């Protein structure tokens, strides 16, 4: 793989500033953001007043813990524009969640917000190893989802040549990668696996293509999958993090030279880690739920938003700003099976280490009697694998899950290509248990 380390002169000065400089800027911006939200969003005025706090109570960043959390239901309850802090006429862009699990959450951006968004995504793409003049194959979905258009903003800001292909039509994805010869690709990790399958279907070796780096986000993925993708493409695979409620993609990103966690762009997003059960802050280095407060957003300020993503904060390495470890899962995606906490990433790690099986899977939950049951549906890497070998691989996977997670599961090994593919975020869990 190529050395894609960006030059020091290409970085924003704040990326390598001292911690004192960063924290001074954070305090100034925290004060502004709390006051902006309190004075312009009725939800925050009521929320702060009910908690007995005022923006003037913030004297240091540690005082932020006195302020109440914001959760997704608060955004849904203020649908569509109740969380906006500027008149609707000043909102230059509106995005929204799909609303598949409830009322959509709507977010807005002023023109300045869009400029900031573009700058942090550009910073992320540069940290990934891209530089002005490179070509980017953007396979994130365009539309109300923030992925495609958010990446596009940053690609324009960095000066890339962008192929706005969006998701879907996988044969065309492969054709354009081979014909246009992009340097980088932005895509969900699960859809990258589908693109790999299509390379094989067309009889092409992905290692021969032009891609130097893949920038993967929108869903948790493991270092085992990173290794699989890097080996298959002979390219770097780095992690990008974001969510629409905070900004969209570009809140944090791995640096290609270290790949040791995602540097949070702390000049715009203030992170905290809490115990998801108690809501109390935990120390840096301890795992918990990630909470964000926006520092510069005008249209849609967000104060202590509970992301439900599980990670931990670490000191900076390639940049001065703190890192977040790769997200291991979401507190609301955690499966409790017979008293044991299970995350899809744990299943993925066991699967990636099992010879003969492809990295595609779904988890099916059922309750045929009094006990919850888990069934893992996966597939062979090669359909020529015989029945005995498939059964052996299935038993090996079940044993690995039993040893690492501590639960017994049923494994179904299907023919290659039989597990449902994703063209966006992977649907990992099918919960067929009766609703209480």
N, C-alpha and C positions, 0 to 999 in steps of 0.2 A: 504494500500500500504506500501511496505517496506521503511525504511529509507535508501536511497542510497547515502547519502552525502559522497563525497570522503574525505579521511583524508588529513589534511593540508600538511603532509609530502610527499604525493603523487603528489602534484602540482609542476609545473615548477616554480622556484623562481620568474621569471618575472611576473607570474600571480598575485602575491600579493606584488610586488615591489611598491615603492612609485611613485607618479605621476611624481616627478622630475626625477627619474631614467628612467621611461618609456619615458618621453619627450626628455631627453638627447639622448637616444638610437634612438628615432624616427628622430631627427634632423640629426644625423650622417648617418642614413640609407637613409633618404630623399635625402641628398646631393649626396650620392653614386648612388641612383636609377636615379635621374635626369641626372647626368653625363653619366651613363651607357647607358641610352636611347638616349641621344643627340649624343653621339660619335659612336653609333653602329646601330642606326635605322634611315635611311634617312628621314622617315616620321616625326620623332620627331625633327630632326635638322631643317627641313624646317618649321615645325609648330612653334618651338620656335623662329627661326629667323624672321618669318613673324610677330610674336607677339612682337618682340623686347625684348625678354628675353633670359637669358643665365643661365645655372645651377649655376654659381657663384653668381647670384642675390639672391639666397636663403640664408638668414642669420638666419631666424627663421621659424618655421612651418607656421606662418601666411603669409609668403611671397609666399607660394604655390599658393595662389589665383591669383598671377600675371601670372601664366602659363595657356596656353589654355587647354580646355577640349579635351578629346578623346571620340568619339561616335562610335556606332556599324558600321555605314557606313564607317568610316575610316578603320576598320578591313576588311570589305568586299572589299573595294577598293584596299587593299594590299594583297588580296588572291593570292596564298595560304600562302607564307612564308615571305612576305614583312615586317612583324612586328617583325621578329625574330632578336635578338641582338647577337646571336652567330652563327657560321657556322652550316649549317644543320647537318653536321656529329656529332656535339656535342649535338644534340637534342635526348634525350633518349626516349621520348614519345610524341605522337601527338594526340590531341583530336580535335573535331569539333562539331559545332552545326548541327542540322538536315538540316538547310537550307530551311525549308518548307516555309518561308516567304521571301526568297531572297537568295543571295549568302551565302554559309556557312561561319561562322567565325572559323578560325583555330587557335589553341593555341598550344604552345610547352613547353617542360620541359627538362632541363638538369637533370642529376642524382641528383645533389644537390637540384634542385627544387622539385624533387620527394621526397627526404628525408624531406625537409621542409613541403611539403604537408602532408606526412604521420604523421609528428609530430603535426601539427595543428589539423588534424582530430582525432589523438589519444587524444589530449587535449580536443577536443569536446566530444568524446565518454566517456572520464573519467568524464567530467563535467556533462554528462547525467546520471551518476551513474554506469557505467560499470567499471570493474576492470580486471586485468590480470587473465586469466583462464576462464572468462565468455564466453558464446557462443552467437554469433550474427547471426541472420537470416537476411541476406542482400538482400532485395527485390527491391533495386534500379537497373535500367537497366545497364547491362554491354555493353561495346562497345565504340563507339566514344563519347557518352554521358559521362560526367565526374562523374556522380553519383555513379555507381556501383564500378568502379575501384578506385575512390577516397576514398570511404568509406573503401574498402578493404585494401588500403595502411595503413590507420590509424588503422584498426583493427589488422593488422600484427604488427604495431609499438607498440600498447598497449599490445599485447600478448593475443588477443582473439582467440577463436576457431570460424572460420568464415564459415557459410553456404552460398556459393555464388549462391543462387537460382535465382537471377535476377527477372524480372517481368514476369507476365503471368502465365498460368496454375494454376489458383487460387485453384482448389481442391487439387493439390499437395502442394501448400503453406500451407494449413491447415493441411494436413497429416504430413508434416515434422515438423511443429510447435509442433504437438502433439507427434510425435515419437521421435524427437531429443531433445525436451525440452530446447530451447534457453532461455537465460535471457533477450535478447533485440532484437528489430526488427528495421531496418532502411527501410523506405518506404515513398512514398508520402501520405499525409493525405487522398486524395481521393481514392487511392487504398486500404488504410487501411479499408475504409468503405466497399469496395468490399470483402475484406477478412472477415470482420464481417458478411456480407450476407452469405458467404460460410459456416461459422461456423453454422449459423442458418439452412442452407440447409442440412447440415450433422447431424443436431440434437445435436450439441455440444454446451456447454456453454463456451464462451471465457473466463469467469472469472475463469474457472478451469484450464486454460492452464498455462504454466510456465513463461510467459512473465512478467517481472518486469518493463520494460520501452520501450516505442516506441519513436523513434527519427525521426521526420517528417520534410521534407523540400521540395524544388523544386517548391513550389507554395504557395501563401498566404493562410492562414487558421486562423480562429478566435478562441478566447478563448471559445466560445460556443461549437465549434467542439472539442476543447481540453477536455472539461467537458464530452461531449458525449462519446469520445473514452476512457477516463479514467474510466468512470462508466461501460462501456461495457466490458472492459478487466480487470478491477481492477488493472491497472498499471499506472505508470507515463507517461505523454506525454510531450515531450520537443521539442523545435524548433531548427533546424539547418539551417544555411544560407550559401549560396555560389553561385557563378556563374562562368562559365568556363573562362570568360574573366579575372577574378581576380585570380582564382586558381581552383575553383571547390568547392565541399562541404567542410566546415571546416573554412570558413572565420570568422564565429561567431557562438555562441551556447548559449542556455539557460543553467543555472545551475539548477540542479534538486532540490536543496534545497530551491530555491527562485522562479523560474519560473516567473521572473519579467522583461523579456527582454533578448536579446541576447548579451552576452559579446563579443565584437570584439577583436580578437587577434591582438592588436595594435602594437605589435613588428614586425609584418609582413605586416599589411594592415593599411594605414592611411585614416581615414574617414573624409568626409566633408558633410554638408547638405546645399543645395542651394535652392533658389526659382526656381522652374522648368520653370517659365515664363521668369524671368530676368537673371538667372544664378548667381545672387548675393548670397553670403554667408548669412545664417541665424544663429541666436544664438542657442546654445545647448538648447534643450527642445522645440524648435519650429519645426513644421513639414515641410518637404520639400523632395527634391529628394536626394537620397544617391549617393555620389561620392567617388570613391576609387582610391588611388595611391598605387601601390605595393612598398614595401621597400626592398625586398630581392630577387626578381625573376630575374634570369639570362637570360633564353631563351626568355622570353616574358614579358619584363617590361611594365607596363601599368600606364599612367600618367593621373590623374584626369578623370577617366572613369565615364561617366554618366550612372548609372545602370538603370534609370527610375523607380526604386523602391522607394516608398513613406514611410517615417518613420521619426523618430526624434532621436537625440542623448541624452543620459542621463548619469548621473554619475554612476560609478561602485558601486556595492553592494557586492555580493559574491566574486568578483574579483576586483582588482584595475583598470582594463581596462574598458573603457566606454562601455555602453550598447546601443544597438539600439532597439527601440520598435518593436514589431511584425510588419512586413510589412503589411500595410493596402491595398495595391494594387500597380499597376504600372501606371505611368503617361500615358503610351501608351495603357493601358487596360481600361482606364477611358472611360465610355460611356457618351456622352453628349446627353441627351434626352430632347428635347423641352426646351433647355437652362439649364437643371439641370445636375450636375455632379453625376454620379452613378458608384459605384464600385461593382464588384461581391461579395466582402466580406459583403457589406451591405445587399444584398439579402440573403446571407447565414445566417447572424445573425437573420434576421426576420424569415427565414424558421426554424432554430433550435428552435425558441421560439414558434412555432405553433404546438399544439398537433395534433397527427394523421398523420403527414407527415414525410416521411423519409428524411434524409439529402442528397438527390441526386437531382440535378437540372441542367437545362441548360437555358440560356437566348437567346431568339430568337428576333432579331431586324428586322423590316420591315418598309416599307413606302408605304402603299397602296394608299395614296392620298398625300396631302400636309404635313401631320403630321407623324412624326416618331412614331412607335408603339413598345411596348415591351411586349413579351409573356414569361411567366415563365412556363417551363414544369417541373413538379415535380411528385412525386408518393406517394401513401399511405404507411404508415408503416406496415399495415396489410390489405391484400386483402379482408378480411372479412368485412371491413368497408363499410357500405351501401352508396347508392347514396346520400342520404340527408346529411349524415355525411361528405362525401367527399366535397360536395358543401359548407358546413359550414366551413370546414377547408380551402378551397380555398378562400372563402370570408375573412376569418380571416387573411390569409397571405396577400391578396391584401390590406386590411385595415392597417396591420402593415407596409407594404412598403409605403403606402400613408402617414402614420403618421411620419415615420422615415426618409424617403427619399424625400417625397413631390411629387411623381408622381403616376399616375394611370396606372396599368398594368393589363393584362389579365392573368389569372391563369388556367392552364390545369393540373388536377390531374389524373395521370395514375395509372394503376394497379402496384403492387409491382414488381420490377425488369424490368420495361419498359424503364426507363431513361438509356441512354447509360452509361456504366461503363468505367472507365479509368484503364489501367494497368501501367500508368506512370503519367505524368502531365494531370490534368483534362482539357478538352475542355469545358469551361464555356460559351463562347459567340459564337453564330452563327449569323453573320451580313449579312442579306439578303437584305439590303437596296441598291438601285441602286447606282453604283459608279459614282461620278461626273466627 
